[in-house]
Amino acid sequence: MATETEEPRLTVDELAARAGVTVRTIRFYSTRGLLPPPVIGPRRVGHYGSDHLSRLALIEELQHQGMTLAAIERYLEQLPADLSAQDLAIHRALVASWAPESAEEVSRQELERRAGRALSEQDVDRLAAMGVLDRTAGKAYRLDGSLLRLGVELLDVPIAHETILASRTVLLEHARAAAQDLTRLFRDEVWGPYRERASDADHVAAMKSLSAHMQPMVIQALVTAFQRSLREELREAFGTGGPADAAERDA
């Protein structure tokens, strides 16, 4: 849940704007137990943090997948109560990865409405560099809505435009290499033997089941492996707490 020292400190109106939903929706989710209560500050004003934003993004993604509100309630009940905003963001990424690509064309006004804030040309350039959107003819943008929330959060992170481009290149290169190696492995070690035993009904059924579940299993394995590897690398490079603790020590 949000703490009194957590940033950002958002009022319910600010949270609604950042999340791209209405205040009424937030209050409704809160009454259903889908959102943790805010931290009550001076003048009895509730303040919300990044965990609320991440949880709202997860709820939105689950709805996009076609889940009913009751199903979402059951889904969230199974999650650990102490998940951080980062954990929720990773969880949402896993959920979103099962969906087909959903790029759509939007106007600048619609883009800013979904972003929950005004966007400068530099902001748009950074979002484009992250692969969140592409400029199209006229003043429209081709938007990947599943990446927008994360991209907007990164706008306030002090990272140079060139660094974002370089990071994206590294990730795409390694992701493509992993996908090629895994596809080659599946083709040689699984698909080849399957074709040789196509007359075996049980084997055919097993292959169909594997094909249906392969992408979710591989993506979850890759995300888990990358998360652990990145944590270890950051620990070695910056110390126990990663860059955040290193910056605090140097301040």
Secondary structure, DSSP 4 states (H G I P E B T S, - for coil): ---TT-S--B-HHHHHHHHTS-HHHHHHHHHTTSSPPPEE-GGG-EEB-HHHHHHHHHHHHHHHTT--HHHHHHHHHTS-TT--HHHHHHHHHHHHHTSPP-EEEE-HHHHHHHHTS---HHHHHHHHHTTSEEE-STT-EEEEHHHHHHHHHHHTS---HHHHHHHHHHHHHHHHHHHHHHHHHHIIIIIHHHHHTTT-HHHHHHHHHHHHHHHHHHHHHHHHHHHHHHHHHHHHHH-TT-HHHHHHHH-
